[in-house]
């Protein structure tokens, strides 16, 4: 485990994946079809994670493509706003367009609509990856969406190869989004391959179950990966907490209950909080709990990247919250 944690402790991450635009009706509670005002924000799982890490004091560089238009430039400006290094974010022309997520700040009857047709981030190429100096970073983070289409899929696997050559640990968030994939069979094969090449894997029970072929075999799949290839596996179970598998041991942890405003952004904030905590010296168990606290904060406020905590917000939350639930 030492090589993985040592890499994370450099607190300087290269993140391969998408940046997009989020839009949500204002005020909170408004249904999309009844809205007259929308708020825009940075979106995309990789960009959100990068923003979350930077807000918590770390460094993050994003590798992706955005559309060469006003929406793409909006995403670039948002990356600058959060302090994300966008040296390797390429603008692409033609018919490629940035992804757009329209979601509501409400839990009951929540609606999210994702526009991913001709997504610009899928235009990332192996040449783009070749331009990255992986040796200057501490760890690579990516999420499953980056593997959903070519040429992005080949580029992401090439990033894995480049990272391994310089001893850079790979952290993989399964993040299965069916709408991005040509078929469930392709997704199962590709995500399983990515999981087998990662040093750390984070996913929920449904995602591990998907890779296993059945939801009820998800935990067995997580245990298999922890025993054969991954140093750390985080098996998330929603309101039932998480199971951390490493070194032949399993540790169960609860969640921080909160008044949720919406369900989006929790996974990206969890990843950012866990990485930032490991980077600053917290042990694995505490880092998982702090990641859970970040997720709770994020779902209680509008937006994803804007809702993610800075160190002061996180510390205040932990000091004033009664504590996590008992592990399931």
C-alpha positions in Angstrom: 0.0 0.0 0.0 2.9 2.3 0.7 3.6 3.2 -3.0 -0.1 4.1 -3.5 -0.3 6.3 -0.4 3.1 7.9 -1.0 1.9 8.9 -4.5 -1.3 10.4 -3.1 0.6 12.3 -0.4 2.3 14.4 -3.1 -1.1 16.0 -3.3 -0.6 16.7 -7.0 -3.0 14.7 -9.2 -3.5 14.3 -13.0 -7.1 13.6 -13.7 -8.3 12.2 -17.0 -11.9 12.9 -17.9 -14.6 15.3 -18.8 -15.4 18.9 -18.0 -19.0 20.0 -18.8 -21.6 22.5 -17.9 -24.3 22.0 -15.2 -27.5 24.0 -15.1 -30.1 23.9 -12.3 -33.4 25.7 -11.8 -33.4 28.5 -9.2 -34.7 28.7 -6.5 -34.1 25.2 -5.1 -37.2 23.0 -5.3 -38.2 24.3 -8.7 -39.2 21.7 -11.4 -37.2 22.1 -14.6 -40.3 22.4 -16.8 -41.6 25.2 -14.6 -38.3 27.1 -14.3 -37.8 30.7 -15.4 -34.2 31.1 -14.0 -31.3 28.7 -14.2 -27.8 28.8 -12.5 -24.8 27.5 -14.4 -21.8 25.7 -12.8 -18.8 23.6 -13.7 -19.8 19.9 -14.3 -18.4 16.6 -15.3 -17.2 14.0 -12.8 -13.5 14.5 -13.5 -13.7 18.3 -13.5 -15.7 18.2 -10.3 -13.2 16.0 -8.6 -10.4 18.3 -9.7 -12.2 21.3 -8.4 -12.9 19.6 -5.1 -9.3 18.7 -4.6 -8.2 22.2 -5.3 -10.8 23.7 -2.9 -9.3 21.4 -0.2 -5.8 22.7 -0.8 -4.4 20.1 -3.3 -3.3 20.4 -6.9 -5.0 18.9 -9.9 -4.4 19.0 -13.7 -7.2 17.9 -16.1 -6.6 16.0 -19.3 -9.6 16.2 -21.7 -11.2 18.0 -24.7 -13.8 20.7 -24.7 -15.7 22.2 -27.6 -14.2 25.2 -29.4 -17.2 27.5 -28.7 -18.7 29.6 -25.9 -19.7 26.6 -23.8 -16.2 25.1 -24.0 -14.7 28.5 -23.1 -17.1 28.7 -20.1 -15.7 25.4 -18.9 -12.1 26.7 -19.3 -13.0 29.8 -17.3 -14.6 27.6 -14.6 -11.4 25.5 -14.3 -9.4 28.6 -13.9 -11.8 29.8 -11.2 -11.2 26.7 -9.1 -7.4 26.7 -9.8 -7.4 23.5 -11.9 -4.4 23.2 -14.2 -5.8 23.1 -17.8 -2.6 22.9 -19.7 -3.8 19.6 -21.2 -7.4 20.6 -21.9 -7.7 20.8 -25.7 -10.4 22.7 -27.7 -11.9 20.8 -30.6 -14.0 22.2 -33.4 -16.4 20.5 -35.8 -19.6 19.0 -34.5 -18.3 18.1 -31.1 -20.1 19.7 -28.2 -19.6 19.9 -24.4 -21.7 17.7 -22.2 -24.6 19.4 -20.4 -26.4 18.3 -17.3 -29.7 19.9 -16.3 -30.7 18.7 -12.8 -32.9 19.9 -10.0 -32.1 21.0 -6.4 -34.7 18.7 -4.9 -34.8 15.0 -3.8 -38.4 14.1 -4.2 -39.2 13.4 -7.8 -35.7 14.6 -8.7 -35.1 15.0 -12.5 -31.7 15.0 -14.2 -31.3 15.3 -18.0 -27.9 14.6 -19.5 -26.9 15.8 -23.0 -24.0 13.7 -24.3 -24.5 13.5 -28.1 -21.2 14.0 -29.9 -19.5 14.8 -26.7 -16.3 16.8 -27.0 -14.5 14.9 -24.3 -14.6 11.7 -26.3 -12.3 13.4 -28.8 -9.3 13.1 -26.4 -6.6 11.2 -28.3 -3.4 9.2 -27.5 -1.4 12.2 -28.8 -3.0 14.3 -26.1 -1.9 11.8 -23.5 1.6 11.6 -25.0 2.0 15.3 -24.3 1.5 14.8 -20.5 4.6 14.5 -18.2 3.1 11.9 -15.9 6.3 11.8 -13.9 5.6 15.2 -12.3 2.4 14.0 -10.6 1.7 11.9 -7.6 -1.3 9.8 -8.8 -3.6 9.5 -11.7 -7.4 9.6 -11.2 -10.0 8.7 -13.8 -13.7 7.7 -14.0 -15.5 5.2 -16.1 -17.2 7.6 -18.5 -13.8 8.3 -20.2 -13.8 4.7 -21.5 -17.2 4.8 -23.0 -16.2 5.8 -26.6 -13.3 6.1 -29.0 -10.8 7.7 -29.3 -11.1 8.6 -25.6 -11.1 4.9 -24.5 -7.8 4.1 -26.2 -6.4 7.4 -24.9 -7.4 6.6 -21.3 -5.8 3.1 -21.5 -2.7 4.7 -22.9 -2.7 7.1 -19.9 -2.7 4.0 -17.7 0.3 2.6 -19.6 2.2 5.9 -19.3 1.4 6.1 -15.6 2.6 2.6 -14.9 5.9 3.2 -16.7 6.8 6.0 -14.3 5.3 4.2 -11.2 2.3 6.5 -10.9 -0.6 4.8 -9.0 -3.9 4.6 -10.7 -7.2 5.5 -8.9 -10.3 4.5 -10.8 -13.9 5.5 -10.0 -16.2 3.1 -11.8 -18.8 5.7 -12.4 -21.0 3.7 -14.8 -23.4 5.8 -16.8 -25.4 3.6 -19.2 -26.4 6.5 -21.5 -22.7 7.0 -22.5 -22.1 3.4 -23.7 -23.0 1.6 -26.9 -24.1 -1.5 -24.9 -24.0 -3.0 -21.4 -21.8 -5.8 -22.7 -19.1 -3.4 -24.0 -19.3 -1.5 -20.7 -18.9 -4.6 -18.6 -15.8 -5.7 -20.5 -14.1 -2.3 -20.7 -14.8 -1.3 -17.1 -13.6 -4.7 -15.8 -10.4 -4.3 -17.8 -9.9 -0.8 -16.3 -10.6 -2.1 -12.8 -8.1 -4.9 -13.2 -5.4 -2.3 -14.1 -6.1 0.1 -11.2 -4.3 0.3 -7.8 -7.4 1.8 -6.1 -11.0 1.3 -7.2 -14.0 3.2 -5.9 -17.6 2.2 -6.9 -21.0 1.6 -5.5 -22.7 -1.7 -5.0 -24.6 -1.5 -8.3 -21.4 -0.7 -10.3 -19.5 -3.6 -8.8 -22.5 -5.8 -9.4 -22.7 -4.7 -13.0 -19.0 -5.8 -13.5 -19.9 -9.1 -11.8 -22.9 -9.7 -13.9 -25.4 -9.4 -11.0 -26.0 -6.9 -8.3 -26.0 -9.6 -5.6 -22.4 -10.5 -6.6 -21.0 -7.0 -6.4 -19.3 -7.4 -3.0 -17.7 -10.7 -4.3 -16.4 -8.8 -7.3 -14.9 -6.1 -5.0 -13.3 -8.8 -2.9 -11.9 -10.5 -5.9 -10.3 -7.2 -7.2 -8.9 -6.5 -3.7 -7.3 -10.0 -3.6 -5.9 -10.1 -7.1 -5.0 -6.6 -8.4 -6.1 -3.6 -6.5 -4.3 -2.4 -3.3 -7.5 -0.7 -2.0 -11.1 -1.1 -3.0 -13.9 1.1 -1.7 -17.3 -0.5 -2.0 -20.0 2.2 -1.4 -23.5 1.2 -0.3 -25.4 4.5 -0.2 -27.1 5.1 3.1 -25.6 1.9 4.4 -22.1 3.3 4.3 -19.1 1.7 2.7 -16.7 -1.2 3.0 -13.0 -0.6 2.6 -11.1 -3.7 1.4 -7.3 -3.7 1.7 -4.6 -6.1 2.8 -7.1 -9.0 3.3 -9.1 -6.9 5.8 -12.5 -5.2 5.5 -13.6 -2.1 7.4 -17.2 -0.9 7.4 -18.0 2.8 7.9 -21.2 4.7 8.2 -22.4 8.0 6.6 -23.0 11.5 7.8 -26.7 12.1 7.7 -27.8 15.5 6.4 -30.8 17.3 5.0 -30.2 16.6 1.3 -31.1 19.2 -1.2 -30.4 17.0 -4.2 -28.7 13.6 -4.9 -26.0 14.8 -7.4 -22.3 15.4 -6.7 -21.8 13.1 -3.8 -19.5 10.6 -5.6 -17.2 13.3 -7.0 -17.0 15.1 -3.6 -16.3 11.8 -1.8 -13.4 11.1 -4.1 -12.0 14.6 -3.6 -12.4 14.5 0.1 -10.8 11.1 0.5 -7.8 12.0 -1.7 -7.2 15.3 0.0 -7.4 13.7 3.4 -5.0 10.9 2.5 -2.7 13.5 1.0 -2.6 15.5 4.2 -1.8 12.6 6.5 -5.1 11.1 7.6 -5.2 7.3 7.7 -7.4 5.3 5.3 -10.3 4.8 7.6 -10.5 8.5 8.6 -10.1 9.6 5.0 -13.0 7.5 3.9 -15.1 9.1 6.7 -14.0 12.6 5.7 -14.9 11.8 2.1 -18.3 10.8 3.3 -18.6 14.1 5.1 -17.7 16.0 1.9 -20.4 14.1 0.1 -22.9 15.0 2.8 -22.0 18.7 2.5 -22.2 18.7 -1.3 -25.7 17.1 -1.5 -27.0 19.7 1.0 -26.2 22.7 -1.2 -27.0 23.7 -4.8 -24.6 22.7 -7.5 -21.7 20.2 -7.5 -18.4 22.0 -7.8 -19.8 25.1 -6.0 -21.2 23.0 -3.2 -17.9 21.1 -2.4 -16.3 22.2 0.8 -13.1 24.1 1.5 -11.1 23.0 4.6 -12.9 25.5 6.9 -16.3 24.3 5.8 -15.3 20.6 6.3 -13.8 21.2 9.7 -16.8 23.1 10.9 -19.1 20.4 9.6 -17.2 17.7 11.4 -17.1 19.7 14.7 -20.8 20.4 14.7 -22.2 17.2 13.3 -23.2 14.5 15.8 -21.1 12.0 13.8 -21.5 9.2 11.3 -24.0 6.4 11.5 -23.1 3.0 12.8 -21.6 0.9 10.1 -24.1 -1.5 8.4 
